[in-house]
Amino acid sequence: MSLDLQERYLTDADGKRIAVVIDIETYQQLLEQLDELYCIKGYEQAVIETEPEITSGDYLTLDQYLASRERNSQ
């Protein structure tokens, strides 16, 4: 998704840029893209953290986990 950034700047008395003003639609798009980036980064981190267990076969499938919970609750 491409953003059409038409930012405007707020400046101080010396003309130094101190803030950026963007329209609300662009702001919402930026938030959505940031959320997507965080999801991707979270997935990448989960892959890194679980790869040793998956490679060694040291894991349970969801069905195995649910079956063990069922057995333990009886």
N, C-alpha and C positions, 0 to 999 in steps of 0.2 A: 504494500500500500504506500503510495506516494503522498506526501503532505505538501500542500501549497502554503508554505510559511510566508506570510506577509506580516512579519513582525514590525512593531513600532517600538520606539525606545522612549523611556522617561530619562531625563537628564537632570543633573544637579545644576546649581547656579554657574558652575564652570563649564558646562556643556559635556561633562563626563557621563557616559551611559551608566545608569544605575539599576534599570529594570527593563524588562521586555513585556510588551502588551501583545497578546494574540487573541483572536476571536474564540468564543466558547467552543465552536465545532472543532476547530483545530486542537484546542486543549483536550477535548474529549478523545479525539483520535490519538493524541500523544499518550494519554492515560491507557487506552486500549492496547497500544503497541508496547508500552512499558509492561503491562500485565502479561502480555504474550511473551515478552523477553524473559520475565521472571519465571514463567512456566517452563520455558525451554531450558533455562539455566538450572532450575530445580530438577528437571528430568535428567539432564546431563550429570548432575551431581549424584542423583540416585543410581544411575548406571555405574558410575565410578565406585560408589560405596558398596554396591551389591554384586559387582562382577566377580570378586573372589568366591563368594558363596555359590553363585550360579555355576561358575566354572568347575568348582569342586563337587557340585551336586548337593551341597549342604543347604537345602531349602525345602519348604513345603508348598505344594500347590494349594490354591484356595479350597478345593474340594477336600484335600487331606486335612487342612486346618479346621474346616467346619466339622468334619467327621470327628476329629479329636476333641473339639469343644463339646460336641454332642455326647460323646462317651464320658467326658469328665463331668458333665452336668447331671448324669444319672446316678 
